[in-house]
Amino acid sequence: MDIPALFRERTGLDLREFTGAAVTAEIPISDELVNRTIAGRLADHPHVTGIRVQAQDGDTCDVQVVPRARILPPIRIVARIERQPQLPEHPVLLLRWSMPAAGALAMFAAPALSFFKAMPPGIQMDRDHIAVDIQQLLTARGLGDALTFVRRLEVHTRAGGFVARVDLAI
């Protein structure tokens, strides 16, 4: 999507006329929105019937994964934000996940978590890390140009949702 062209089409103004403008925003993203989005993408998933995310204070969230195989109970995963994106050079949000209460169940749960290997473009799992490539995610949704205006992006959590803090500049 050509954001400057879209802006010009909708407003009749050229973004270049605003060169030097800067905006800082804090965008709340509720657990409900995250879970509704995930549910829409999981409709026909072969290994998982549901994923429920619950953000906590301190850049941590609980994730409950309900496997389609009825012999496995729901799996609780804790994900913690480990590194923020460094734009524009490294637009990747890095999470570390664990299963703190799984004990011996972790041995059986690991194969069930193999569905993480088939994540959408922009999300990759490697052992106990999940890398979220913001550039790839936006590009896959036709918003690749948007990141050219972002100078800083941080994602944090608080009870009930996520907060995206962003600095934009033209």
Secondary structure, DSSP 8 states (H G I E B T S, - for coil): --HHHHHHHHHS--GGGGTT-EEEEEEEEEHHHHHHHHHHH-TT-SSEEEEEEEEETTTEEEEEEEESSTTS--EEEEEEEEE--BTTTB-EEEEEEE-TT-TTHHHHHHHHGGGGGG--TTEEEETTEEEEEHHHHHHHTT-GGGGGGEEEEEEEEETTEEEEEEEEE-
